[in-house]
Amino acid sequence: MFARSRLFFAILLLASTTAFKPSTPPRQRSAILISWDGALREHINESLKRNQMPSLAQMIKEGRMVDIEVSGHITDTKSGHAQMLTGYDSNLTGVFTNTRFQPIPRGYSIFERLQESFGKKGIATVMVTGKAMGLGPGAPRLPAEAEAPSLISDEPSDEDDKQARRVEKIRLAGEQNLLGQPFYLIKGSLTAWDGDRPRDAGRVGQKALALIDRFGPKGRFFLFVHFGDADVNGHKYGENSREYNDALVSLDAWLGRIVAQLKADGLYDQTALYLTADHGFDVGTTHHTNATHVFLASNDPLLLSAGEQKDIAPTLLQVLGVDLGKITPALPGKSLRKKE
């Protein structure tokens, strides 16, 4: 296994260094948005200084990383991803916390905006996740129905998976999900969805590579990839722990593999790649009560300014050629890219 890993990174270093080209017309571009759940900006910067994140460092060299502040909602998984993937605050998405939420209204997500602008045949919209909580599209359920059917999986299980299921079942017992999970109304509109269960980076990463290989050569695509490992280890061991840092280092390796896959498929120069987080962590703790410090990194050299989490959606929509002025309700955020 170690020899194969060394071989992979040797191939990666020898791979084409072709970067994303903003000169590619917007309507010919694809995009990938990656979420490192619970990745604290300050911890990321410290890991970069220790040279522990070569893939992220290369992305920043090609493009840029800017500071992002979380506002308009509690710093948790459901509300963070609801804002990230729509551009709206909780008062419009209806997603206030992990336990107070409703389905995001139809038509509000990045996926649906892209389909509205370019047609379902004009761009593939794809989502793969590593958490059921917060990113699953579960149907309405009352507290008594807390068996968590969305977590039933035919994939290999290990002790971490079993523990995640136990935690999720306990959480669901106190959740009154009368209308459905945040992505309940959105799932059906996507070209492909692969989520609804807790999975580690290895499983999420392999699925992401397969999805790039499946949709990339066929035409334009927007892929959202969620990795939950840093958040899981942060809650279990603390933000300042070796385990939390190791999870982030592992995610950096998967970032490198995703870049290598795009290059192997001849897609990297026309694919805008963005990396962010739903929330950070309160420094040195096992929680994220007021963890507003995240980031946005990209291979896009036109990413210029710092901003807020609500700016991520308009940034992505703008890079893919959507007319932001035609979106209703109007997005409260703005694109963080230089005007083309």
C-alpha positions in Angstrom: 0.0 0.0 0.0 2.8 2.4 0.9 4.6 1.7 -2.4 1.4 2.3 -4.3 0.9 5.6 -2.5 4.5 6.7 -3.4 3.9 5.8 -7.0 0.7 7.8 -7.1 2.3 10.9 -5.8 5.3 10.4 -8.2 2.8 10.3 -11.1 1.0 13.4 -9.7 4.3 15.3 -9.6 5.0 14.3 -13.2 1.4 15.2 -14.4 0.7 18.1 -16.6 0.9 21.4 -14.8 -1.8 22.9 -17.0 -3.9 25.2 -14.8 -7.5 26.3 -15.0 -7.7 28.9 -17.8 -10.1 31.8 -17.2 -9.9 32.4 -20.9 -12.2 29.4 -21.4 -15.6 30.9 -22.1 -17.9 30.6 -19.1 -20.4 28.4 -20.9 -17.7 25.9 -21.6 -16.5 25.6 -18.0 -17.2 23.0 -15.4 -16.8 23.4 -11.6 -16.2 21.4 -8.5 -16.9 22.6 -5.0 -15.4 20.7 -2.1 -16.4 21.1 1.5 -14.1 20.1 4.3 -16.6 19.9 7.1 -15.3 21.7 10.2 -12.0 23.0 8.7 -10.8 25.9 10.8 -9.1 28.6 8.7 -6.3 29.2 11.3 -5.6 25.5 11.5 -5.4 25.2 7.7 -2.9 28.1 7.6 -0.8 26.5 10.3 -0.7 23.2 8.3 0.2 25.0 5.2 3.2 26.7 7.0 4.3 23.2 8.1 4.2 22.1 4.5 1.6 19.4 5.3 -0.8 20.4 2.5 1.1 20.2 -0.8 -2.1 19.9 -2.9 -3.7 23.0 -1.4 -0.5 24.9 -1.6 -0.3 24.1 -5.3 -3.9 25.2 -5.8 -3.1 28.5 -4.1 -0.1 29.0 -6.3 -2.2 28.6 -9.4 -5.1 30.7 -8.0 -5.7 32.1 -4.6 -7.1 31.5 -1.1 -9.2 34.2 0.6 -10.7 34.5 4.1 -14.4 33.7 4.4 -16.6 34.7 7.4 -19.8 32.8 8.3 -22.8 35.0 9.0 -26.5 34.8 8.9 -26.8 31.5 10.7 -25.5 29.2 13.4 -22.1 27.6 12.7 -23.3 24.0 12.2 -23.5 21.5 9.3 -27.1 21.9 8.1 -27.2 25.7 8.1 -23.7 26.1 6.8 -24.2 23.9 3.7 -27.7 25.3 3.1 -26.1 28.8 2.8 -23.1 27.5 0.9 -25.2 25.8 -1.7 -27.9 28.5 -2.1 -26.4 31.8 -1.2 -29.3 32.6 1.1 -29.5 33.2 4.9 -31.6 31.0 7.2 -34.7 33.3 6.9 -35.0 32.2 3.2 -33.7 28.6 3.3 -35.6 27.8 6.5 -32.5 26.0 7.8 -31.6 27.6 11.2 -29.8 24.8 13.1 -29.1 21.1 12.9 -32.4 20.6 14.8 -34.5 23.5 13.6 -35.0 23.3 9.8 -37.2 22.6 6.9 -36.6 21.6 3.3 -34.8 24.3 1.2 -37.5 25.7 -1.2 -37.4 24.3 -4.7 -35.3 26.3 -7.2 -32.9 27.9 -4.6 -29.9 25.7 -4.9 -26.8 26.1 -7.2 -27.8 22.8 -8.9 -31.2 24.1 -9.8 -29.9 27.5 -10.9 -27.5 25.9 -13.3 -30.2 23.7 -14.8 -32.5 26.7 -15.1 -29.8 28.6 -17.0 -28.4 25.8 -19.2 -31.0 23.0 -19.2 -30.6 19.6 -17.7 -28.9 18.4 -20.8 -26.6 21.4 -20.8 -24.9 20.7 -17.5 -24.7 17.7 -15.2 -25.3 18.5 -11.5 -23.8 16.0 -9.1 -23.5 15.6 -5.3 -21.6 13.1 -3.2 -21.5 13.4 0.6 -19.8 11.8 3.7 -22.6 12.6 6.2 -26.2 11.8 6.5 -26.8 14.4 9.1 -27.2 17.8 7.4 -26.7 16.6 3.9 -29.1 13.7 3.6 -32.5 14.3 1.8 -34.6 12.4 4.3 -38.3 12.5 4.1 -40.6 13.9 6.9 -40.3 11.9 10.1 -41.5 12.4 13.7 -39.3 11.8 16.7 -40.8 8.4 17.3 -39.5 7.3 13.9 -35.9 7.6 14.8 -34.5 4.4 13.2 -32.6 6.5 10.7 -33.3 4.5 7.5 -31.1 6.8 5.5 -28.1 5.3 7.3 -28.7 1.7 6.1 -25.8 0.9 3.8 -24.6 -2.0 1.7 -21.0 -0.7 2.0 -18.4 -2.1 4.3 -18.8 -1.1 7.9 -16.3 -0.5 10.6 -16.4 0.7 14.2 -16.4 4.4 13.2 -19.4 3.8 11.0 -21.2 2.0 13.8 -20.5 4.8 16.2 -21.7 7.4 13.7 -24.9 5.4 13.4 -25.4 5.3 17.1 -24.8 9.1 17.5 -27.1 9.8 14.6 -29.9 7.6 16.1 -29.7 9.5 19.4 -29.8 12.8 17.7 -32.7 11.9 15.5 -34.7 10.9 18.6 -34.8 14.5 19.7 -35.5 15.9 16.2 -39.0 16.8 15.0 -38.6 16.5 11.3 -42.1 17.4 10.2 -41.4 18.5 6.6 -38.2 16.8 5.6 -34.4 17.3 5.7 -32.9 20.4 4.0 -32.2 18.7 0.7 -35.4 16.7 0.5 -36.9 18.8 -2.3 -33.6 19.3 -4.2 -32.3 15.7 -4.5 -34.7 14.8 -7.3 -33.6 17.6 -9.5 -29.9 16.5 -9.6 -28.4 14.5 -12.4 -26.8 12.2 -9.8 -26.8 12.0 -6.0 -24.7 9.7 -3.8 -25.2 10.5 -0.1 -27.4 9.7 2.8 -24.8 7.8 4.9 -21.7 8.4 7.0 -18.6 7.6 4.9 -14.9 8.3 5.4 -12.7 10.2 3.0 -11.6 7.0 1.2 -15.1 6.1 0.2 -16.2 9.7 -0.6 -13.0 10.3 -2.6 -13.2 7.2 -4.7 -16.9 8.0 -5.5 -15.8 11.6 -6.5 -13.2 10.2 -8.9 -15.7 7.9 -10.4 -18.2 10.7 -10.9 -15.6 12.9 -12.6 -14.7 10.0 -14.9 -18.4 9.4 -15.6 -19.6 12.9 -16.3 -16.5 14.9 -17.2 -15.9 13.5 -20.7 -19.5 13.9 -21.6 -19.8 17.7 -21.2 -20.2 20.4 -18.6 -20.7 19.4 -15.0 -21.0 20.9 -11.5 -19.9 18.5 -8.7 -20.2 19.1 -5.0 -18.1 16.8 -2.8 -18.4 16.7 1.0 -15.8 15.3 3.3 -16.9 14.9 7.0 -13.6 13.5 8.5 -12.2 16.7 10.1 -15.5 17.5 11.8 -15.8 13.9 13.1 -12.3 14.0 14.6 -12.7 17.5 15.9 -15.7 16.5 17.9 -14.0 13.4 19.1 -10.5 14.6 19.9 -10.5 18.4 19.7 -9.4 21.0 17.1 -5.8 21.0 18.4 -5.4 17.2 18.3 -3.2 15.1 16.1 -6.3 13.3 14.9 -8.0 16.5 13.6 -4.8 17.5 11.8 -4.3 14.1 10.4 -7.8 14.2 8.9 -7.1 17.5 7.2 -3.8 16.1 5.8 -5.7 13.1 4.4 -8.2 15.4 2.8 -5.4 17.3 1.2 -4.2 14.1 -0.4 -7.7 13.5 -1.8 -7.6 17.0 -3.2 -4.5 16.0 -5.0 -6.1 12.9 -6.4 -9.1 14.9 -7.7 -6.7 17.3 -9.5 -4.9 14.3 -10.9 -8.1 12.8 -12.2 -9.1 16.0 -13.9 -5.8 16.2 -15.6 -5.9 12.5 -16.6 -9.3 13.2 -18.2 -8.1 16.4 -19.9 -10.5 18.5 -17.9 -8.4 20.5 -15.6 -7.8 23.6 -17.7 -11.6 24.1 -18.1 -12.6 23.2 -14.5 -12.8 25.8 -11.8 -12.0 24.0 -8.5 -13.1 25.6 -5.2 -12.5 24.4 -1.7 -14.2 25.7 1.5 -15.8 24.6 4.8 -19.3 24.9 6.3 -17.9 26.1 9.6 -14.6 26.0 11.6 -14.0 24.9 15.2 -13.7 26.9 18.4 -9.9 26.8 18.9 -8.7 23.9 21.1 -12.2 22.6 21.8 -14.5 19.8 20.6 -17.3 22.1 19.4 -18.0 24.9 17.0 -20.4 27.2 18.8 -19.0 30.4 17.3 -16.7 29.1 14.6 -17.1 31.7 11.9 -13.5 31.5 10.4 -13.4 29.5 7.2 -11.8 30.1 3.7 -12.2 29.8 0.0 -9.4 28.4 -2.1 -9.4 28.0 -5.8 -7.3 27.3 -8.9 -9.0 30.3 -10.4 -6.6 33.3 -10.5 -9.5 35.7 -10.8 -10.6 34.9 -7.3 -9.6 38.2 -5.6 -11.3 39.3 -2.5 -12.3 38.0 0.9 -16.0 37.7 1.7 -18.7 35.9 3.5 -20.1 32.4 3.1 -23.1 33.8 1.2 -20.7 35.0 -1.5 -19.7 31.4 -2.4 -22.9 30.6 -4.4 -22.7 33.8 -6.6 -19.0 33.2 -7.2 -19.7 29.7 -8.5 -22.7 30.7 -10.5 -20.7 33.6 -12.1 -17.7 31.5 -13.0 -20.1 29.1 -14.9 -21.8 31.9 -16.8 -25.1 32.5 -14.9 -26.5 36.0 -15.1 -26.7 36.9 -11.4 -29.0 39.8 -12.1 -31.8 37.5 -13.3 -31.9 35.4 -10.1 -34.9 35.8 -7.8 -35.1 36.2 -4.9 -31.9 38.3 -5.4 -28.8 36.8 -3.9 -27.7 38.9 -0.9 -24.0 38.0 -1.6 -21.7 38.9 -4.5 -19.1 37.2 -6.6 -15.6 37.3 -5.2 -14.0 37.1 -8.7 -12.6 39.8 -10.8 -15.0 40.9 -13.5 -14.2 39.2 -16.9 
